[in-house]
Structures are given as structure tokens and as C-alpha cells.
Amino acid sequence: MADLSHTSRFGPLLREWRLARRLTQEALAERAEVSTRHLSFLETGRSQASREMALVLGNALDLPLRERNALLVAAGFAAVYRETSLDAEPMLHVRRALDRMLAQQEPYPALVLDRMWNLLRMNEGGARLFARLFGARMPGPEVIGNLAHALFHPEGLRERIVDWPAFAALMAERLHRDAASDPSPDGLRALRDAVLAYPGVPAALRVPVIDRVPPIAVAVHVRAPDGGEARIFTMLATLGTPLDVTAEELRVELYFPLDDASDAFLRAC
């Protein structure tokens, strides 16, 4: 049975996700195989969503598992998808797979991140790269522990990225795309706003650029304090068809050299 004290949140949340997905009521109703009138009543609160309808709409909106749970809770029902700590016993097979990926990527860097860009794991190649780029001035965990903060914080990687303004513009667009698909107030919008508010970040980056086609691969040109340089690009890997919130939100960033000089730099770190 639904908890009616929560249902006033369902309609606004449903509408916000529909707009985030750039869907009309007619388009979403067609996806969910319900009438546009019923969908309108759900958004305005004139009708109460059943548990099954909340699940159907979460699927029609292609929501992440975390947000499907939030939609269920907003409708007054218990969450369906569990969120298991990466260090818990049921995640052993996931940890082993991640460890194998990190090891196989050597000597090149590899990082494991969650949806909020928090650094969960890295291989020895990643640790060596950070150590060479930062030298003796390794920043605190609030910077180095989150890749978005590390890229934009004044004590992060700014001085180590050649032509940082251009690279920062590309990363800002990525943050804007992530935020546009996640209207939750404590999620990616909050992360975007926090890192783009750092001193020295151009104000223009806080405005999304919606008509620019993102590049196929984003390369970063780094220069270490010892003068060594490398050009590196990233490939992302995610888990297929996960049924756990934590597993779905994991991503592995695999870094590769663009040329022989960059290959030598990474091998010498």
C-alpha cells in the first residue's frame, strides 16, 4: 500500500524527468502505453501512481536505477533496486573484474569512478601518473579524490594541463550534459555548479553550449614539473545490464597514449 504522505512529490518529479528527457506528455504516454490524460493527471497529482505505474514510467524514461528508486519512494512505495557497497561480499565478482581490468591496463593509467566522479580505485599506472604530475605538492583528498574537482580546483591539475582553458571547456560541456540528464538536486547538477564556481574558472563555462557536437575522443596534453609531456585520450567502460545501483554507476576510465613520446612518458612514470 502506498504512503500517501509522499505522493505530492511524485508528480513534480515525474514532470522534471520528462522535461530533462525532452519528452512531451504525448511522447512519454506513448512510450509507457498509457493515455496522455492519465499521464497529465499523474503529473498534476489528480491521480495517484501505482507501484507498477511508477516502474513502467521509470523504464519509459530510461532512468538510472537510483532515480527509479527515487520515483518509487516519491509515489509512496519502497525502493526496488538495492545499493550494495563495493566492498561488500556480494560485490566480490565485480571487484575481481575491476581489479583485472586495472591490472591489464598497466603500465597505462586506469581509474574507477562513480557517477559523481569520485575516485574509487586506480591502478599503479594511475598512481604513478598523478605522482609525477603533482610532484611534492599533492593536494588533499577533497581534490584528488574526485576527478571533476581535480580538473577545476586551483590546486588541482590546472597547471599541469597544457591549454587548460580549452580542455576545461570540453569537460564543462560533459558536466552540463550529465547535469541535464539528472535533475536530482544533490546529484550531478550540484557537482557541476560546485566545480565551475572555483576561482579562475571562466564564467562562460557555466553556460551550456547546446549546438556543439562533442568530439569523438577528448585528448589531454599534460606537462609534469620535470618537463616531461604526454598526450593522452580516454576510453570508458561500464557494466552491462546491472541490477544494483552501485554497479550501474561504476565507470572505468582507461587512458592511452596518442603517440610514441607519450607512450614513453607513461612507461617512465
Secondary structure, 3 states (H helix, E strand, C coil): CCCCCCHHHHHHHHHHHHHHCCCCHHHHHHHHCCCHHHHHHHHHCCCCCCHHHHHHHHHHCCCCHHHHHHHHHHCCCCCCCCCCCCCCHHHHHHHHHHHHHHHHHCCCCEEEECCCCEEEEECHHHHHHHHHHHCCCCCCHHHHCEHHHHHHCCCCCHHHECCHHHHHHHHHHHHHHHHHCCCCCCCHHHHHHHHHCCCCCCHHHHCCCCCCCCCCCCEEEEECCCCCEEEEEEEEEECCCCCCHHHHHCEEEEEEECCHHHHHHHHHC
